């Protein structure tokens, strides 16, 4: 799924996934956000929160018609042949299932975030992988 793990997520991503599986804390979720413009990987990988990513001039989250950040549903994880993995149930990019229309985007990157409290804003979410 991903090609890079954020510095802040190295050594921790599996614990965040396990938190989501156990629903501990109760409102934690994995969320996928799409960006239509993004800074270089060398800079991006050092960011520690969604707010920090969004504050960079080069980074612009998608804004196509019907876009919403995608909350991943059922998540599973395990270890196979010494490699840890995580998987999520299939999903659609937009809640309405009909992305684009009046406003369309070419997407540059999808970023997986761990949101410790999905009842509020995504700004404190921790970037895990892209």
N, C-alpha and C positions, 0 to 999 in steps of 0.2 A: 504494500500500500504506500509506504513512504520511501523517500530517498534520503532523507536526513532527519536526525533527531536534534531538537533544540538543546543547547547547552544546559538550560534549566531543567530539561527532562531526562538528561542522561543519568542512568542509574535509578530513576524514579518512576518512569512511565508505567512500569508494571504495577507498582503500588497504586498509582492513580487509577489504572484500569480495574484493579481489585477493589478499590473503593467504590467504583461505579457498580460493579457486579454485586457487592454486598450492600449497596445503598447506604453507605456510611462515609460521610454524612448523608442524611436522607435525601437531600436535593441535589447531590452532585451528578453531573452528566458529562459525557463526551460530546463535543459540538464541533461540527465542520463548517468553516467559514471560507468563502471564496473571495479572491482578490483579482481585480482587473489590472492593477499595476502594483509592482512589488520591487523592493530594493534588491541589491545583490545578495546571493546566498551568504557570502562572508559577513555581511552586516546583519541580515535577517536572523541567522542562527544564534546571535548573541542576545536577542530580545527576550524579556522575561515575563511580559504580560501582553494581553491583547491591546490594552491601552497604550503600552509602549510601542507596539507595532503600528497601531493606527496613528500615533503622534508623528511618525516619520513622514515627511513631505512626499517621498517616493511611493508610499504605500496607500492604495485606495481600495477599499472593500467594494465588491460588486454592488450594483444598484439596478440590475435589470428588473423588468416588470415581474412581480410576484416573488422576488428574492427574499428569503429568510435564511438565517443561519440554520443548518440542519442538525437537529438533536438526534444523536444515534440511539437507536432502540436497544434491543436485547444485545448484550455484549458477552462474549465468552473469551476465555484465555487458556493457555496451557503451555507445555514445553514438549517439543518433538525433536528428537535427536540433538538434544542440548541447546536448542534455540527456542527462546520464548516467543510467543505469538499472541495476538488478540484479533478477534473478529467481531463484526457487528452485523446485525440483520440488514437486509437490503432496504434501501430508502430511495425517495425521489428528491431531486434537488430543491424543488419549491413545494410549499404546502399545497398549492393549487394544482401542482403537476403540469403547469403550463408556463414554463419560464420564457421570458422574452416577450416581444410584441412591440410596443411603442418604444421601449428602451431596451437595447440589447448590449451585451458585453462580450468581449473576447477575454476569457479567463486566463490569468497568468499563473495562479497557484491556488491550491486548496490547502488549508492549514487545519490540523486537528488540535483542538484545545481541550483541556480539562477544566471544567467549570465547577468549583467547589460548592457553589450555591446557585442553582439554576432558577431561583425565584426572582432574581434581579437582573441587573445589567451584566453584559458579558465582559466588561472592561477588566475585571480582576482575573479572568480566565488565564490559565497557564498554557503557553504553546508547547505542544509535545512533538509534533512531526509534520513534515510536508513532503 
